[in-house]
């Protein structure tokens, strides 16, 4: 088979999501950020309100997407 015609496998979104911890307590690292985000989510829930906008920024590999997924799961 010609290497030019070979394509990498398509990413499996369900598999990638299953690798991310669903809860804040299962997230390792970024303790200050996690604690602050968890506090904001809990405060909004106690007020019966939604959490407004959050901007998570930084270089790759810090867990921004994982924290966003955990905060979304927390509302369910």
C-alpha positions, -999 to +999 in steps of 0.1 A: +000+000+000+012+035-009+021+055+023+007+087+006-028+071+004-028+059+041-048+080+065-045+080+103-075+065+120-104+088+128-105+098+165-131+081+186-148+109+206-166+085+229-133+068+238-116+101+243-143+113+267-142+081+286-106+088+295-115+120+312-125+120+349-163+128+352-160+145+386-138+172+401-126+148+429-112+124+403-092+152+386-055+152+396-034+183+394-043+220+392-056+219+428-061+257+431-080+259+398-101+229+405-110+241+440-119+275+427-140+261+399-158+237+422-166+265+446-181+286+418-202+257+406-215+249+440-223+285+448-243+288+416-262+256+424-270+269+459-283+301+444-304+281+419-286+300+391-264+289+363-227+294+362-219+322+338-189+322+315-156+308+324-124+312+305-098+285+309-066+294+292-031+280+291-008+257+271-018+222+260-019+194+285-030+214+316-065+198+317-086+227+305-110+205+285-111+179+313-121+206+338-147+220+315-161+185+310-161+179+348-179+212+354-205+203+328-210+168+343-214+184+377-247+201+366-263+169+355 
